[in-house]
């Protein structure tokens, strides 16, 4: 399947790259289907809308820069994803790259949770005040390396 993307032009995707968010992302609820695409800049990925070419989110695995990241979510909240095992779960933090040169940040308060078995996904909001919507990627990666 050919997909028009925001960042990479036209790309070919396969069915297993497509995820469905029955409730959409917060603020983008009408859009339910997205493709996971490897970004040219590793370790980032693009979460590209199948329905709107100009709607895409940059994301990455939050455990790459925060080894202490914890997701404490009530099982009932995740029930719609039909997760059978923790090993079935993928977690991504949405990334913001400001055009004004301010720090690149990751949203650890609102991660994207994906059941990789059935490709159902949802964005959740974590209640732990430790996790914010804007974690400075460069500063936190440097702190991790400095230990």
C-alpha positions in Angstrom: 0.0 0.0 0.0 1.3 3.5 -0.9 1.0 6.2 1.7 1.5 9.9 1.4 3.5 11.2 4.4 4.2 14.5 6.0 8.0 14.0 6.3 9.0 11.3 3.8 6.9 11.7 0.7 5.3 8.6 -0.7 6.3 5.4 1.1 5.2 1.7 0.8 3.7 0.2 3.9 2.4 -3.3 4.9 -0.6 -4.1 7.0 1.4 -4.9 10.1 2.7 -1.3 10.2 -0.9 0.0 10.7 -2.2 0.7 14.2 -5.7 1.7 15.2 -6.5 4.1 18.0 -10.3 3.7 18.6 -10.3 7.0 20.5 -7.6 8.8 18.5 -4.8 10.9 20.1 -5.9 13.6 22.5 -6.7 16.7 20.4 -6.9 14.6 17.2 -9.8 12.3 18.1 -11.3 12.0 14.6 -8.1 10.3 13.3 -8.0 6.6 14.2 -5.6 4.8 11.8 -1.9 5.4 11.7 1.2 3.8 10.3 4.4 3.3 12.2 7.4 4.3 10.0 11.1 4.2 10.7 12.4 7.7 10.6 15.7 8.3 8.8 17.0 9.7 12.1 17.3 6.6 14.4 15.9 5.8 17.0 12.9 7.9 16.1 9.8 6.7 14.3 6.9 8.5 12.6 3.3 7.8 13.6 1.7 8.9 10.3 -2.1 9.3 9.9 -3.5 7.2 7.1 -6.3 9.7 6.6 -4.5 13.1 6.7 -1.1 13.4 5.0 -0.1 16.4 7.1 -0.8 14.7 10.5 2.2 12.8 11.8 3.8 12.5 15.2 7.5 11.9 15.9 8.0 9.3 18.6 10.6 7.2 20.3 11.0 4.5 22.9 11.1 6.4 26.3 13.2 3.7 27.9 16.1 4.7 25.7 16.7 7.9 27.6 14.9 7.2 30.9 15.8 3.9 32.4 13.6 4.7 35.4 10.5 5.3 33.3 7.5 3.5 34.8 4.0 3.2 33.4 1.5 2.6 36.2 -1.8 2.1 34.4 -4.9 0.4 35.8 -5.5 -2.8 33.9 -9.2 -1.8 33.3 -8.0 1.2 31.3 -6.0 -1.0 29.0 -8.8 -3.6 28.6 -9.8 -2.3 25.1 -6.4 -3.3 23.8 -6.9 -7.0 24.8 -3.3 -7.3 26.1 -2.5 -10.9 27.1 1.1 -10.4 28.2 3.4 -7.5 29.0 5.7 -8.7 26.2 2.9 -7.8 23.7 3.2 -4.1 24.6 5.1 -1.4 22.7 5.5 2.0 24.4 6.3 5.3 22.6 6.7 8.9 23.8 5.6 11.6 21.4 8.4 14.0 20.6 8.2 17.8 19.9 10.8 19.5 17.8 10.2 23.3 18.2 10.9 25.5 15.2 12.3 28.2 17.5 15.4 26.2 18.5 14.2 25.5 22.0 14.9 22.0 23.4 13.5 18.9 21.8 11.1 17.3 24.3 9.3 14.0 24.8 5.9 13.6 26.4 6.3 11.0 29.1 2.9 11.9 30.7 0.9 10.8 27.7 2.6 7.7 26.1 1.3 5.8 23.2 0.6 2.2 24.2 0.4 -0.4 21.4 -0.6 -4.1 21.5 1.7 -5.4 18.9 -0.3 -8.6 18.5 -3.6 -7.0 17.3 -2.2 -3.5 16.5 -4.7 -1.7 18.8 -3.4 1.3 20.5 -4.3 4.2 22.8 -2.7 7.3 24.3 -2.9 7.2 28.0 -2.4 9.9 30.6 -0.2 8.9 33.6 -1.1 10.3 37.0 2.5 10.2 38.5 3.6 13.8 38.8 7.2 12.7 38.0 6.2 12.4 34.3 5.7 15.7 32.4 4.6 16.5 28.8 8.0 18.1 28.1 11.2 16.2 29.1 14.3 17.6 27.5 15.8 14.8 25.4 19.3 16.1 25.2 19.6 17.0 28.9 18.1 13.7 30.1 20.2 11.6 27.6 23.4 13.5 28.8 22.4 12.8 32.5 21.9 9.1 31.7 25.4 8.9 30.0 27.0 10.8 32.9 26.1 8.3 35.5 
